[in-house]
Amino acid sequence: MKMCLNKKGVALILVLMIVVLSAGLLAAIMYYAMTGTEISGLQRKYETSKEASLGAIEIFTKDIIPRVLQDQAAGLSGITGLLTQGVGIVDSVVVDTSMNTCFDSKLRSTTTGWDASCVNATNTDPTLNPDITFNLLSATGSTRPYVVNVKIIDTAIGNSSLSGVALEGGGVVETGLGEITTRHFPYLYTMTVQGQLQNSTTERAGFEILYAY
């Protein structure tokens, strides 16, 4: 009779151990499944914000900077209409036109020579006195889901001027065959960019980039 009771006790303990182990495995599986889903969601949000930021960088470096450098009178106020009409994804562009002088000095002089009107100019937070803010349209065009702030925080003079005239070459001993010429960059800009879902503090992506014009 005692042997029978002992066997039943051992069996009960084994069953309880199996239940505990099974519950632990199930909990681990659920945890990793939920964590994977959460990570995938965060990655998707980041990728969307990243693409919005990269799009704004493309517009800022390929459209805005060249236009203002080529036409000093354009300034920030002269580019807003161009962008909203010529770029279909931009719903509106927010600029402080009183900062035209600051923005122009950012483009044409070193950081130490920036105009006194530049406020928080070297602060790396792009949402603090940004040079320009893009409100990007959603897929339906009915709302503005992403806001991207762009700000130049440092300017360095490059190795040439804006004239495009190259002074090297044409020497007596130079044949020109296989010659490698130096690329000319009038200015080097360090800028910070942050794109985020409108009215959201979590879905965002930030960049600090060096752009050679």
Phi, psi and omega per residue, in radians:
M1 nan -0.684 3.126
K2 -1.156 -0.715 3.137
M3 -1.051 -0.714 3.141
C4 -1.101 -0.753 3.141
L5 -1.153 -0.699 3.131
N6 -1.097 -0.731 3.131
K7 -1.110 -0.689 3.121
K8 -1.151 -0.658 3.124
G9 -1.143 -0.727 3.106
V10 -1.135 -0.734 3.121
A11 -1.068 -0.701 3.131
L12 -1.124 -0.725 3.129
I13 -1.129 -0.739 3.121
L14 -1.091 -0.736 3.110
V15 -1.078 -0.756 3.131
L16 -1.112 -0.707 3.108
M17 -1.100 -0.734 3.121
I18 -1.110 -0.722 3.124
V19 -1.095 -0.775 -3.128
V20 -1.116 -0.801 3.127
L21 -1.095 -0.722 3.129
S22 -1.122 -0.721 3.113
A23 -1.119 -0.693 3.116
G24 -1.125 -0.777 3.112
L25 -1.098 -0.731 3.126
L26 -1.111 -0.727 3.121
A27 -1.112 -0.713 3.130
A28 -1.121 -0.750 3.129
I29 -1.085 -0.791 3.126
M30 -1.097 -0.703 -3.126
Y31 -1.092 -0.860 -3.111
Y32 -1.178 -0.591 3.104
A33 -1.164 -0.780 3.138
M34 -1.198 -0.682 3.116
T35 -1.117 -0.721 3.109
G36 -1.079 -0.708 3.106
T37 -1.141 -0.720 -3.141
E38 -1.142 -0.768 3.135
I39 -1.103 -0.715 3.114
S40 -1.082 -0.714 3.113
G41 -1.132 -0.752 3.117
L42 -1.126 -0.690 3.123
Q43 -1.122 -0.698 3.123
R44 -1.116 -0.766 3.129
K45 -1.095 -0.750 -3.137
Y46 -1.114 -0.764 -3.113
E47 -1.079 -0.691 3.126
T48 -1.136 -0.794 3.110
S49 -1.129 -0.649 3.130
K50 -1.114 -0.768 -3.139
E51 -1.118 -0.656 3.094
A52 -1.113 -0.737 3.136
S53 -1.145 -0.767 -3.135
L54 -1.131 -0.613 3.076
G55 -1.118 -0.735 3.115
A56 -1.160 -0.670 3.088
I57 -1.061 -0.734 -3.141
E58 -1.064 -0.787 -3.137
I59 -1.163 -0.743 -3.077
F60 -1.126 -0.755 -3.065
T61 -1.462 -0.560 -3.061
K62 -1.670 -0.384 -3.097
D63 -1.996 -0.879 -3.002
I64 -1.292 -0.969 -3.077
I65 -1.024 -0.857 3.130
P66 -1.068 -0.697 -3.093
R67 -1.136 -0.766 -3.123
V68 -1.214 -0.657 3.121
L69 -1.163 -0.617 -3.136
Q70 -1.390 -0.450 -3.119
D71 -2.382 1.610 -3.058
Q72 -1.064 -0.526 -3.109
A73 -1.228 -0.356 -3.099
A74 -1.120 -0.900 3.134
G75 0.993 -2.869 3.127
L76 -1.217 -0.665 -3.092
S77 -1.189 -0.444 -3.089
G78 -1.451 -0.138 -3.065
I79 -1.833 -0.284 -3.032
T80 -1.117 -0.777 3.134
G81 -1.130 -0.697 3.133
L82 -1.043 -0.774 -3.070
L83 -1.201 -0.785 -3.085
T84 -1.209 -0.439 3.126
Q85 -1.558 -0.625 -3.006
G86 -1.620 -0.299 -3.104
V87 -2.075 1.954 -2.997
G88 -1.166 -0.401 -3.088
I89 -1.476 -0.207 -3.090
V90 -1.608 2.029 3.122
D91 -1.406 -0.753 3.098
S92 -2.762 2.743 3.107
V93 -2.142 2.228 -3.107
V94 -1.837 2.080 3.087
V95 -2.372 2.697 3.018
D96 -1.742 1.751 -3.036
T97 -1.124 -0.299 3.091
S98 -1.238 -0.195 -3.129
M99 -1.699 0.281 3.122
N100 -0.966 -0.785 -3.122
T101 -1.107 -0.721 3.120
C102 -1.113 -0.814 -3.088
F103 -1.116 -0.712 3.133
D104 -1.144 -0.681 3.124
S105 -1.214 -0.533 3.063
K106 -1.106 -0.642 -3.095
L107 -1.361 -0.488 -2.942
R108 -2.011 -0.041 -3.120
S109 -2.476 2.821 3.132
T110 -1.183 2.889 -3.064
T111 -0.981 -0.723 -3.110
T112 -1.186 -0.309 -3.129
G113 -1.764 0.161 3.139
W114 -1.094 2.628 -3.128
D115 -1.082 2.639 -3.110
A116 -1.154 -0.294 3.139
S117 -1.300 -0.197 3.137
C118 -1.250 2.081 -3.100
V119 -1.937 2.291 -3.130
N120 0.922 0.557 -2.994
A121 -1.167 -0.594 -3.104
T122 -1.665 0.008 3.067
N123 -1.195 2.289 -3.030
T124 -1.316 -0.122 3.120
D125 -1.367 1.938 -3.077
P126 -1.217 -0.271 3.128
T127 -1.455 -0.150 -3.129
L128 -1.717 1.866 -3.085
N129 0.894 1.040 3.116
P130 -1.192 2.725 3.061
D131 -1.257 -0.624 -3.121
I132 -2.716 2.572 3.112
T133 -2.199 2.211 3.113
F134 -1.778 2.284 2.965
N135 -1.810 1.929 -3.038
L136 -1.670 2.458 -3.116
L137 -1.264 2.687 2.997
S138 -1.421 3.132 -3.137
A139 -1.087 -0.596 -3.131
T140 -1.487 -0.317 3.137
G141 1.419 0.037 -3.076
S142 -1.568 -0.311 -3.131
T143 -2.344 3.021 3.104
R144 -2.053 1.532 -2.992
P145 -1.321 -0.452 -3.068
Y146 -2.164 2.395 3.097
V147 -2.055 2.224 -3.123
V148 -2.144 2.139 3.090
N149 -1.806 2.368 -3.129
V150 -2.234 2.366 -3.138
K151 -2.571 2.288 3.014
I152 -1.415 2.225 -3.113
I153 -1.982 -0.142 3.119
D154 -2.797 2.462 3.093
T155 -2.274 2.320 3.071
A156 -2.189 2.441 3.100
I157 -1.277 2.344 -3.110
G158 -1.480 -2.568 -3.040
N159 -1.896 0.292 3.132
S160 -2.771 -3.092 3.083
S161 -1.863 -3.100 3.118
L162 -1.434 -0.066 -3.063
S163 -1.192 -0.488 -3.100
G164 1.418 0.052 3.137
V165 -1.434 2.145 3.114
A166 -1.660 2.193 -3.074
L167 -1.537 -0.325 -3.125
E168 -1.446 2.869 3.129
G169 1.675 2.809 3.076
G170 1.449 0.143 3.139
G171 -1.289 2.888 -3.085
V172 -1.106 -0.732 -3.055
V173 -1.574 0.049 -3.105
E174 -1.633 2.257 3.119
T175 -1.636 -0.422 -3.106
G176 1.472 -0.225 -3.130
L177 -1.419 2.073 -3.136
G178 1.278 0.243 -3.114
E179 -1.282 2.358 3.091
I180 -1.879 2.029 -3.120
T181 -1.672 2.666 3.141
T182 -1.339 2.378 3.064
R183 -1.283 2.442 -3.065
H184 -1.808 2.246 3.108
F185 -2.261 1.879 3.134
P186 -1.088 -0.656 -3.076
Y187 -2.444 2.639 3.026
L188 -2.134 2.171 -3.089
Y189 -2.031 2.314 2.955
T190 -1.781 2.204 -3.104
M191 -2.383 2.657 3.070
T192 -1.967 2.518 -3.076
V193 -2.404 2.412 3.029
Q194 -2.414 2.174 3.053
G195 -1.968 2.362 -3.139
Q196 -2.595 2.705 3.076
L197 -1.126 2.386 -3.108
Q198 -0.994 2.333 3.127
N199 1.119 0.415 3.110
S200 -2.147 2.478 3.113
T201 -1.876 -0.038 -3.072
T202 -1.956 -0.608 -3.091
E203 -1.555 1.577 -3.074
R204 -2.703 2.857 3.093
A205 -2.521 2.394 -3.108
G206 -2.175 2.625 -3.130
F207 -2.441 2.632 2.912
E208 -2.195 2.100 -3.016
I209 -2.227 2.722 3.035
L210 -1.949 2.122 -3.094
Y211 -2.050 2.187 3.106
A212 -1.758 2.056 -3.139
Y213 -1.593 nan nan
